[in-house]
Amino acid sequence: MKKLLFTLSVVCFLFAAKAQTIFSYGPYKVSKEEFLRAFNKNNQGAENKEKAIKEYLDLYSKFKLKVQAAKAMRLDTLPNQKSDLLSYETQLQDTYMSGENFMNDLVTEAFERSKTDEEIAHLFIPILDKNDTTLAKQKADKAYTDLKNGLPFEKAVDKYVSLTEYKANKGYIGFITVFSLPYTLETLIYKLPAGGFSAIYKSKAGYHIFKKISERPAVGSLKVAQLLLAYPEGVTEEEKTQKRILADSLYKALVQGASFNDMVKQFSEDKFTYQNNGEMPFVTLGKYDSKFENAAYSIEKENGYSVPVETATGIHIIKLLKKIPVSTDDKNPDVVASMQQQVRVSDRMMVAQNKQQQEILKQVQYKKIPFDEKSLWKISDSALRSSNYQQYFKSIKKTPLFSFTKQIFYSTDWVIFIKGRSMGDNNRNTPEYFKKEMEEYVKFASQEYYKKHLDEYKPDYNFQIQEFKEGNLLFEIMERNVWSKAGADSVGLKKYYDQHKEKYKWEPSVDAIIITCADEASTQAAMKKIKADPSSWKKMAEEFEGKVQADSGRFEMGQIPVVERTNFEKGLVTLPLKNEQDGSAVFSYIAAVYHETAQRSFEEARGLVINDYQLVLEEKWIEQLKKKYPVKTDEKVLKSLF
């Protein structure tokens, strides 16, 4: 009895701690837990925690007052508010159902694997008769036994691989890295020790055994260009010899200083790259022929060339443009985002989704209820064949099939599901088909049930919904009570400007035309035109059909985008400030210079006045709300946060 009382008292204490109120506004309360969640999300790394908490408490209490004002006006019943909330709920549910929560492990694993490259060889025995795989399997088993008994891998390839295309290079593939192969094969290889070989792996095409020859630090990717002397279909040995001779002469000319771009335009037979100076998509391991990759990665310096390298496609002369090292900084947000994207678009997400499904079944407490499969399949077949489905459906006996925590699913639910998925081909209605469809039904039902009860399984879900709903209401009420009202109150704005004129001064400034260009070519052309005739800047921008944007006005000197500190003078065209990511650039034409401070007119200051006037209206509104919903803070609970 004492033990029970102690347990109950602990539970009550924990519940009370969780439900502590940090502040109230009128009859409404905000818990310590809710406030802390919001604070921690928006104040990471605050140096003075006590100061930060007090400041955020003031902001958060004002936020709750505004949201309550929106609720009092029943703005949450507006069609746009309901529609936005429903759309967000759907998106959020999809996120929780996508396997994203299992993706972090896959990203961590991919980061680790991206640090090394694996050199591999491959023994492949194809299944030549899909109806009889026995012969291929026996051959693979014998090869595996010989390997275990010490037969060198290349000799096993020579002994057991009969087709020339799979026998080439004695099974040697070269180096692969993360994302080079399907995830299952990648995992198989990365788990092998150097010098080790895998167990037999069966695919639809045949049986595979892989050997890891060696492992090295990852070499990253390359940006290259190529000059290709292509082999046409049915190429003769004589034609190959002629191309080899030409390739050697071209290579010698390049080494002696000939223009690679000119030679590409004149000789390259790669129809995809010759118009782009031979530039290819990024070269990564496992993407191209191993001979091509080895030649490309062997070039030591940027702008260096490979000797002519021959593949089945033809003869390549490769120019190295840039080496891109592997990004393994898992603390860099951009690098992490890039790796996450690669994981999302790869077959790894199937692994994440399968794990997600197993977790869902566990959380919803899936239990299969024994039922007569033979009878159910017969009923299912009859339902699909029935010309009067509704009548037949009414006659079906309701039999339990499986259950989740709060719901049982019956044979009638299953028949509705299978009817909706039927393709109308009743020849497919075999026991194997129905068993597979039952697995799909359990998956579908579990996911729908999980969605409906997300708030029970994922506490964050409720907070995210509340956060979105309140944020949307805040925007709506601010637009009505502050933003639109301030802009529309011309009399109030002018009065505020007249009372605070000293705030609205021009610092040293310029009249300028600011021109933004999409690329290098348009930048150079626009600079020529603006220098020749600055007054025609609008017409000039239109001539570039969207590649050039221009705007004019008076700007304080600090607002003009410049490469480095500039002494502005009339007629100056500033140097282009380039964006390295997309190749765009911005420059300015200086039409006039004002070195002294000066009073802004009301029209010149209007935007600034509106911003300040909005703050005035907001503060007056907050004071009214505080009278309607008095804010009271529990100092004891507040101090417990410091």
N, C-alpha and C positions, 0 to 999 in steps of 0.2 A: 504493500500500500504506500509506504513512504517513497519507494522507487517510482511509483506511478505519479505521485504528487510532485516529486522533483522534476520528472520528465515534463509534466504539464506546465509547471512554472517556467521551465526553460523555454518551451515553445511559446508561451504567452509573452515572455520577455523579448524573444527574437521578433515576434510579430509586432510588438509595440515599438521596438527599435526601428523596424522597417517602415512602420506607418507614422513615424514622427512627422509632425507638421512644422515646417520651417517658417512659413508665413501664410497669412490668410488675407483675402481681399473681399470684404463684405462677408457673405455666408460661404464663400468658396475657399478651399484649402489647397496648398501645394506641399507635397511631401518632401522630406529631406532626400529621399531616393530620386524623385523626379528632378529636383534642382541639381543634385550632384551629377546626374547623367548629362544634363544640359551643360553644366559648367565644365565638366571634364572633356566634353566634345569640342567646346569652343575656346578653351583656355589651357592648352597643353604647354607646359614649360614656363608657367608664370613664375617670375623671380620672387615676388612678394605675394605669397598665397593669400594672406589675410586681406590685403588691399584688393587683390584680384577678386576674391569672393564677395567682398562688400560692394565693389563696383558692379559686378555681374548680378548681384541680388537686386540692385536698383534697376538695372536694365530688364531683368527677367520679370520683376513685379510689374513694370510698365507694359511689357509685352503681354502679360496675362490680362491686364486691365483692358487693353485694346481688343484682345480676342473676345473677352467677355462682352464688350460693347457690341462687337459684330454679332455674337450669339443673341444678345438682347434684341437686336434689329432683325433677327431671324435670317441673317445673310447666308447661314449654312443650308437654308432650304432653297436657295436659288438654283435653277437648273444647271448653270455653269459650274457651281461649286460641287453639286452632286456628281456631275459628269467627270470633272477633274479627279475627284476622290475615287470614283469607281475605276477610272483608267489607271490611277496610281496603284490601287489595291491589286489590280490584275497584273501590272508590271512587277510589283513587289512579290506577288505569289510566284510568278514565273521565275524570278531570281532565286527564291528559296527552293524551287523545284528543279533548277537547272544543274545541280551538282556543284555549284560555285563554292560551297563550303568545303568540298573535298579537293578543290583545285589547288589550294595552297600547298598541299603535300606534293602534288604533281609538279608545281612550279619549283619548289625546293629541290626536288629530284632532278628536274631538267637543268637547273642551275649547276648542280653538282656534276652531272654528266657532261655539260657543255665545257667543262674544264679540260677534258681529255678527248683525244681522237683514238679510235680503235682500228688497228690493221687486221683485216680478216680475209679468210678464204672460205669457199662454199662448195660443199658436195651436194649435188642436187640430182635426184632420180625422179623423173616426171612420171605421172600416171597417164599411160597411153590409152588405157581402156577404162573409162569411168565406171563401167559395170563390173569390172573385176580388178581390184587393187592388190590382189594377193601377190602377184609377181613383183610389183614395185616394192611392196612392203618387205618381202623376203630378201630382196636385193639390198635394201636399206639396212635391214637387220644384220646381214652378213658384213656389210661395210662397217657398221658400228662395232661389231664383234672384233673385226680385224684391227680397227683403230685402238680398241681397248687392249688388244694383244700386242700393240707396239708398231703396227704398220704406219709408216710416215703418211701424212695427210695427202700430199700430192700424189703418192703412189696409189692410195685408195681411190682418189679421183680418177686416175688413169685406169685402174682396174674395174671400177664399177659404173662409171659414167660413160655411156655409149654415144650419146648425141654430141656432135662436134661443137655446137653452140654452147653447151653447158660444160664442155671439157676444156675450153679455151683457157690458156694461162695456168693450166692445172688447178683450176678452181680459184685462183687468186683474184680478189676483188679490189683490194687497196684499202684506203682509210675511209671510215665513216665516222659521223659524230651524231650528236643529239638531233633528232628530227629527220635523219637521213633515211631511215627505214620505218616500216610500221612499228608501232609501239611494242607489240609482243616480241618481235624479232630483236628490236633494240634492247629490250630488257634481257632477253636471252643472252645477247652478246656481252653487254656491260657486266653481267654477273659472272662471266667466265674469267678465270685467271689467265694471264699471258701464257700462251703455249697450250692452253686447254681447248677441248672441243665439246660441243653441246650434245645433249641427248637428241634423238630423232624428233624433228618437228614436222607435223603433217599439215599441209595446206591443201586447198582445193586442187592446186596444180600438181602436187607431188610431195616427196619426202626430202627434208633438208637436214644437213648436219653442218654446223658452222665451227670454224676454228678461229680463236683469237691469237694472231701471230705476235702482236706487240701492242703497246699503249704508249702514247706520247702526249705532252702538253698540247692543248688545242691550238691550231694555227689560225683560226678565224676564217674570214672570207676575203675574197679578192674582187676588185673592180678591174676588169681587163677588156682589151679590145683584140680582135683577131682579124687576120687576113687569111681567108679560106680558099684553097684551090680544091673545089669539090669533086668527088668521084660520082659521075653519073651512073644510073642503073646499067648494069652490064658492062662496066668499064673493063677494058683489056689491060693486060700487063704492060703492053707498049705505051698505052695512054698514061698509066701510072708512072712509068719511067720518065715520060716527058714532063709530067707535073712535078716530079721530084727534082728534075734538073732546073725547072723554072723557080721552084721554091728556094733552092740553094742560091740561085743568083739574086733573088729578091732579098733574101736574108743578108747576103754579103753587102748589098747596096744599103740596106737599113743600118747595118753596123758602121758603115762608112759615112752615115749622116743623111741618107735620103729621107724624104718626108713620108712617114707612115700613112698619114691621111691621104696623100696623093696616090700612094700605091694601093691603098684599100679601094679608092674610087675607080682606079684603073684595072685592078686585077682580081679583087675579091669576088667570090661567087656565092657568098652568104647573102641571100636576098633579104634577110631580116635585119642585117646590121651594116651593109656597105654604105647606105645613105647616111649613117650616123657615125662615120669614121670608125666603123668596126666595133663600137662599144656594145658589150653584151650585158645581160642581167648579171647580178652578183653571182660569183662562183663560190659554191659551198661544197663541202665534201659529200660524195655520194650522188651528186646531181648530174655530173657529166661522165664521159668515158674516163677510166682511171688513167690512161696514158695522157689525155688532155690535162687532167687535174694535176698529175705529177709534174708535167712540164710547166704549168702555170705557177704552182707553188715553189718550183725550184728557181724561179727568177728572183734574184736577190734584191735588186734595187728598183724603185719606181721609175717608169719610162724605159726599163730594160726589156730585152726581147728573149724569147725562147728560141732555141734552134728549131727548125721545122720538125713537127711531130705528126706522125701518120696514125690515123684512126680509120675505122670503117667508113666514116663520112668523107674523108679526104685528107689533105695536108694542111696543117694549121701553123701559122706564125703568130705567136701570142705576145702582146705588149702589156706589161703590168702598169696599170694606172694608179692603183692605190691598194695598200694592205689595210684591212679592217680587223683589228684584234677582237677577240671574244670579250664581250661585256659580261663580267661575272660579279659586278657590284650589286649585290641584292639589297643594298640600302638606298640605291639611287631610284627614285620613283619612276623615271622615264625608262630605265632598264627593266625594272620589274614589270611595268605596264607592257613593254614589248614582249617579254617572256610570257606574260599572261595571255596576250593575244595569240602567240604561237601555240600555246597549249589549247586555247579555245578552238582554233581552227584545225587542230590535229585529231587523230583518232583517240588521243588520250581522254577526251571528254566522254567517250563511251565508258571508259573505266570509272570516271567520276560519277556518271549517271547511274551506273550499275551499283556502285557503293551507296549512292543516295537512295536507290530503290530498296536495297537491303536494310538500310537504316530506317526508312519509312515503315517497312513491314514490321520491324522490331518495335518502333515507337507506337504504332497503332495497335500493337499486340495481335497481329494476324494469327488466327487459329483455323486450321482446316477442319471441317466437320465431315466425318465419313458419310459418303453417299454412294449409291449404286451407279457407277459410271455408265455401265451398259444401258441402263434404263434412261439415264439423262441424255446420252448421245442419241438414243432412239427418238426421244421426245424432241430434241433439238432438230434432228433431221426432218421429222414430221412437220415441225413448225415452219421450217424453211421451205418445205415443199407445198405447204397448205395454200390453197387458193383463197380460203376464207380465214386469214390469219387471226383476226379479232375473235372470231367464234372459237377457233381452236385454242387460242390463248386462255380464254375463260375456263376451259376444261382442264388446264394443266394443274396438277397437284403441287402445292407450295411446299418445297423441300428445302431445308437449310443446307447451305453449301460451305460457308465460312463466315467468320465474324471478326470484327474489330472491337475496340474497347467499348463503344456504346451502340453498336449496330450489327445486326445479323443480315446477311445477304442470302437471298433465296433463288430457287430455280427459275422463278418467274422473272427476277431481275436479270438473270443470265440469258434467258430466251430473248428478252428485249434487246440486250447488248448484241447477241449473235445475229439477230435479225437485222440490226442496223449496220453490221459489218459485212453482211452477205453480199457476194458478187453475183448471185443468181445462178452460179454453176453448181448444181446439186451433186455433180460427180465428185466434188471435193469433200463431201461430207463423210469423211472417214474418221475412225476413232483418233488417229494421230492428229488430224486437223483440229478436232474438237479439243483435244488435250492442249495443243499449242494455243488455241484461242482462249481456253480457260486460264492459262498463264497470263495472257494479255488482259483478260477481264479482271483478274486479281490485281494486276499492276494498275490498270485504269481506276478500279474502285478504290484502291488504297491511296492513290494520288489525289483523287477527288475528296476523299474523306480527310486526308491530311491537310489539304487546302482549307477546308471548312473549319478545321480545328487548329489552324496555325498558331493562333494566340495561346493555345495550351502548350504547344510543343516549342515555340520560339517566342519567349517573352519580348525580345527586341521588336518583333513584328508589330505589337500593339503600340509601342513607343514611336516607331517609324510612321505608322498610320496617323497617330495623334499629332506628331511633329508636322507632317505634311498638311493635315487638315487645318491646324492652327496657323501655319505659315500662309496658307492660301487665304484664310479669313483675314489675316493681318493685311495682306496685300489689298484685298477688297475694301476693307474699312479705311485704310490709309489713302487709297485712291479717292474715296468719297469725301472723307473728313479733312484731309490735309493737302494732298498733291494737286488734285483738280481745283480745289477751292482756292489755293494760293495763286495758281496761274490765272484764274478767272477774276480775281479781285484786283482790278486795275487801280481803283482808288486807293485801296490799302497798300498796294505795292509802291505807288508813287509817294504816298505819305511816309512809308517806311524809308524809302530812298532819301527823301528830303531830310528826315530826322537823323540819318546816318551817312550822309554824303562822304564824310571823311574816311569811311571804310572802303570806298570804291574809287581807287586811284589807279592810274596806269603807272606801273614801274617802267624803267627804260624799255622801249618797245619798237616794233617795226610794222610797217604795212608790207605784207608779203603774200606771194602766191606759193602754196605748198603743193608739190606735184609728187604723186605716188605712181610708180611704174612696175609692171608685172615682171619684167626681165631686163637683162643687160641691153639687148638691142633697142627696146623701146625707151630705156633710160637715156641712151646716147642720142637717139633721134629726138626725143623731147627736149633735151638740153640744147641742142642746136637750134630748134625752133623757138624756144623761149628766149634765147639770147638774141635771135634775129628780130623777133617782134613780140615783146612781152604783152602788149595790149590785146593780142589775139589768143590769149591762153585758153579761153573757153572753146573756141573753134578748134584749136590745136588738140585739146583733149578728146573732142568728138571724133577727130580723124583717126584716132587709134582704136576705135571700136571696142572700148572696155578695157584695153590694156593700160590706159593712163587715166588716173583720176586727179582732178585739180580743185583747189579751194583757195579763196582769197579772203583777207581780212586783216585786222590789226591784232598782233600777238606780242605778248611780252617776250623779251629776248630768250628767256629760259625755255619757252615753249617751242622754239624753232629747232627741229631735229638736225644736228650737225655731227660730223665725224669727230671733231675736236673743238676746243674753244676757238671762237671766230670773232674777229673784229668786223661787225656788220657795217656796210656802207651801201649807199644807193647804187642799184645796178648790179650788185653782187649775185652770182649764181653759186650757191653753196655746193660743196662736193657731195656726191651721192652717199647716203648712209645705207649700206646694204644689209639685207636680211639673209644670212648664210643658209638658213633652212629652206627657203623657197625661191631664192634668187631675186626677190623683189628689191626695190630701192626707193628712197625718198630724198628729194632735194628741194630747195626753195629759191625763189627769185625775190630779192629785197627791193621793194619799190620806194620806200621812204624809211628814215631812221629818226627816232625821237629819243634823245639822250636824257631828257629830264622827266621827272614824274609829272603827271597831269591828271586832272579830274576826268573821270569817266562820265559821259552823259547817261541819262536814265536808260536809254535804249542800249547803249554799250554795256551797261551794268545789269541789264534786265535779268539775265540768267543767274548771276550771283545774288541779286536781290530776291529772286524767287526762292532760291535755296535757303537763304537766311529767314525769309518770311515764313516758309514752311515750318522751320524750327519754332518760330514764335507761336504759330497756330497750334502746333503739336503740344507745346508746353501748356498753353491755355486749356487745351482739351484734356490733357493728363490731370491737371488740377481739378477739373470738373469731375473726372472719373474717380479720383481719390475721395472726393466728397460723397459720391454715390456708393463707392465700394472701398471703405477705409482699409488701408494696408496696415497690418499688424505683424511684426516679426517676433518670433520666439528667440530671444537673445541667447538663452541657454543652448538651444539646438544649434544656433548659428555659431557660437563659440566652439562647439564640439567639432566643427569642420576645420578649425585653424590648426 
